[in-house]
Each structure stands twice: as C-alpha cells, then as structure tokens.
C-alpha cells in the first residue's frame, strides 16, 4: 500500500519512521525548515533523555502525488482547513489522526464523505530541536492502542485492512466503533487540560497548584455534561461521578508523571494555543447545536 503521512511533527514522524522500517512504501510530507532538516538528517529519534539519536531515512516530499492507498493526516486542529484544500484533488482514503471535535461532515464536505476515516495517535513525544524524544516503552504504554473508526461506526473491510497493516508494522491499532464520540469526549477533557498546563507553564507547575487543578476539573465536568452523547470511553464519566478530592490527587500525579512531562503537554508554542482555541470553538458550536 502506497502511504502518505501528511504532517512531519512528532506523531507523524514517529508513525512514518515505524512504517518505513517495517518495509512499507511511505512518504512523509513536510515543508519549510522541517523539510530541509528531514532531507539532511532523516527522522531523528531518541528515547527519553538518552543522548543516543537514531536516524531513519524516510522518503520526504513537499507536495503529494495524485494517488495513494491511504493518506494519514497528523496536523493541528487549526491546520486542517489548509490540508483539506491540498488533498481535494489527491485520490485515496484519508485517515485523520488528530484532535477534532467538529464531526466528520466538515471533513467530508471538502474531500468526499466516502474517503474519511477518524482516529487519534496515542504515541507522542516532544521536539528537541530536530530530534524527537519519545517516552520509554512500558507494559502500560504497549497496551494503549491507537483507535481508528469509520464516521458511521461500522466495521468495514477497509478499516480492518488498515488496522491489520498497522499491526504488522508493530503499531498497536484497534477498531473503534464510536470514534466521533471518542474524539468529542477527548476534546472535552483535553481543552481544559491543555489550557491549564499552558497557563501554568508546564504540567509539573500545574500539579503544584491544587486550586488550578480544581478549576481545570470543573471545566472538564462542564464540557462532559454538554456532550450530546455519553462519554466514550465510558470511563470518562468517572470525572463527573468520583469525589473532587480523589480526582484532583489523581490528576496531580498524572501531571508529574513521565507520560505527561514527555508529551505534547510540555509544548508552549503558539501552535498549541491556536489548536486549543480552535478545539474550544468546536466544542462550543456542538453545545449550541444541541
């Protein structure tokens, strides 16, 4: 399968490197300084704080070809409109692996509803210059699967084929029947979390401010209550049901964990703020439409 990875940030680069090493025909689309760095050094990877850097020479392109077996999109929420325009004339199914709370119709209106698949990348990391630092693998992280689904919730042959392709490359993927609801639930949780971390200056600094964590939890509960469908996965309903003190303690532990510290939560870039703003708009629009 000819595969295009659109977006050469942390998640897209990690995914492209894994697929390339597994022998798949994959191209990584990048632009600007990132394109230059990738052409010169390849995808540079380092585990945790290790000084050892591994280079994977993934083929890099600036513009897509006319047809692919699958296009995977790893960009920020506020960058999706530009991506849709550039893919309107490119053939192939498109799997959007990103933060998105506006539903699949907005995506399909530009590129064709039959082409759209939804998902979310569960493996992340941080950029250290041109080097991607990803968390060390553990028993827990290996069990966390990348959810992928059809917009209407069906389990189709193409969905099963994609999941199996990813699995053969060592990427833990799974079919998720309620992927649209999953993404909305994740956004309801992610927006208050991201905004609070951004305001505090990082996850550890937020963890050291219990009042700020309580305020964040309050906003999470408001967002979850405004969802038009029950939270997916249902475990998120615990944020509305469990005692505040217990949840604040658990959230503070999470914010100090290596998972949080070595994740996109530690990215204070303007792009992070722009993405959170767009996700907030999407959640508000969904709440008004109820």
N, C-alpha and C positions, 0 to 999 in steps of 0.2 A: 504494500500500500504506500503510495506516494503521500507523504505527510508534510504539511506546512505548520510550523509553530510561529504564530504571529504574536510578537512581544518578547523581547530579549531581556526582561528583568530577571528577578530571582527565580520565580516559579517557571517561567518559560524556558530559561536557560537550563535549569535543572532537569526539566522534562525532556528538552531536546537532547541533552547530553546522554541521558539514560536510554532514550530511544535509538540514538546513533550508536551507542556502544552495544546495543542489542542487535545491530545489523540492519535496522530499518532505513528506508530511503527518506531521510528527513532533512528539511531546510529550515533554518532559523532566520526569521525576518527581523532586521534591526535597522536603525537609522542614526545619523549623526555620529557623535563620539563613540557611542556604544558599538556601532557598526565597524568603525576603524579599529577599536580595541579587539573585537572578536576576530576580525580578519588577521590581525597581527599575532594574537596570542591564543586564540580559541577560547572556549568556555573554561574559565579558571575556577577551580573548586577547592575548598579547604573545609575540613571537618572541625567544627567548634573553633577553638583558639589555636589550633595546630599551625605551626609555621610551614608545614608541607603543603604545597599547592600542586594539584593535578590539573593537567590541561587536556581538554577534549576538543579535537579539531572538527567541530560540527560545520557542515557547509552553511555559509551565511549569504543572504541575499538582501537587496534593498527594495525590490519590487517583486510581487508574486507572479507566478506563471499563470496560464489560463485555466488550468485544471488540476485538481488534487483528489485523492481518495478521501482525505479528511483534512480539515483545517482546524487547528486548535488555537483559541484566542486567549492569551494571557495579558490583559491590559487593565488599567484602572477604569473604574466606572465612568468617569467623565471623559474618557478617551474612546468610548465605544462608538459614538456617532461617526467619528472620522474613520474608524475601522470598517463600519458597515458600508460607508460610501466606497471605500477602496476594494471591498470584496463583492460588490454588487455584480461585477462582470466576471468574477472568477468562479468557476464551477467546482462543486464539491460540498459535501456536508460540512457544517460549521459547528463545532463544539465550543461553547463559551464557558471557559473555566475562570470565573471571576466573581466579584461582588456585584449582585444585581437584584434589585427589589421591584423592578417595573414590569415584570412578567415577560413572557416570550413574544407577545403580539408586536411590541415595538421593534423587536429584532427581526421578526419575520416580514414585517411590512416593507423592509428595505431589500432584503436578500432572498425572500421567499420563505413562507412558513414551513414548507416541507424540508428545508435544509437545516433547521435549527435544532440543536441539542443543548442541554443545560448541564452544568457541573460545577465543581468547586475544587481547587487544588489544596490538598491537605498538607503537602510538604512545602515548607518555606525556609527562609533564612534571611540574611542581611547582606548588603553590599559593603565591602571593604575596599574602596577604590574600584578596581575592575575585578576583584576576587569575590566570589560568592561564598559566604560562610554559612554552612547549614548545620543544624543540630546533630549531635551524635545519635546514632540509631540505638533504640532500646526496645525491649519487649513490647512496651505500650505503643510506641510510635509505629512499630512494624505492623501492629494490628489495626491502626487507623487507616481506613480505606478511602480512596477518592470517589465520592459519589457522582454518578452520571445518570441522566434520565432524559426521556422524551418529554416534551412540553405537556402532552396529554396524559402522561403517566403509564402508557403502555410499555410492555417489554417486547421490543421488536427485534427482528433478525439483525438489523444494522447495529442496534445498541449492544446486543450480545456479542457481535463480531468485534466491536470496538473495545469492549471490556476485556475480551479474551486476548486481543492484540496487546493491550497494555500489560496484562498479567504475564504474558510470555516475555515481556521486556523487564520483568521484575517490579512493575508498578502495581501496587495493591489497589485495584479499582473494583467497584461494585455497582450493580444496577440499583437506582433509587427511584421507586415509582412516583414519589411526590416531590420531585426535585424543585419545582417552582415554589411550593410551600416551604421547602427546606431553605431555599435562598432568602425568602422573606423573613423567616424566623432568624436566620443567621444575621441578617442586616439589623433586625430589631435588637439583637444582642451586641453586634459589632459596632454600631454607630455610637452608643453611649460609651462603650469601652474605648474605642479609638479616640473620641473627643476628650475623654477624661485623661487618658495617657498623654495625648498631645499637649493639653493644658498644663499637666504636671511636669512635663519634661522627660517622661520615660516611665516604664512600668514600675520600676523599683521606687521611684519618687512618689508615684501614686499610691503604692502599697503602704508607704509610711504616713499617709494622710487618711485615717479612717473616715473622717467626715466626707471627704471627696469620694471615697468608695461607696459610702451610703447614698450619696447623691446620684452616683452612677447607677447603682442598683435600682433606685427609684425610677429613673428614666427607662431602664431596661423593662421594668414591670409595666410602665405606661405603654411602651411600644408593643409588648407582647399582648397586652389587653386590647390593643387597637387592631390586631390582626384579624382578617376576615375568616381565617380558618384556624383550627387548633395548631399549636406549635409542632413543628416537625424538625428533629425527633421529639417525641413527647417528653423526654427528659427535661427539656427547657421549661416545661410547666412548673418544675420544681422552683424556679426563680420567683414564681408568684405564690407558691404554697409554703415553702420552708421558712422558718423564722429568720428575721433580718440578721440577727447576730451571727447565726451559723453561716449564712451566705456571705456576709462581709468577711468573716475569717477565712472562708474557703477562697474567695476572690483575692484576698491579700496574699495568701500562699501561692496562688497561681501566678500573680503578678511578679513574684520574686523567683519563680522557677526558671530553669534554663530554657524551657519551652517558650516562655514569654520574652525573656531577655534576648534570646537569639532568634527573634521573629520580626515580622514587619511592624510590630508594635513599637519597636525601637527606632523607627524611621520618622524623623521630624521634618521631612521635606515638604515643600509646598504642594507636591503631588498628593501627599497623604491628606492634607487639609482639603484639597479640591475634591478628592474622592469621597471623603466623609460628607462634604456639603452636598454632593450630588445624591448620595445614598439617603441623606436626610430628606431631600426634596422628593425622592421616590416614595419613601415611607409616608410622608405627609399626603402625597397625591393618592396613595392607596387608601389611606384613612378617610380622606374626603369623599372617595368614590363609594364607600360603604353605604 
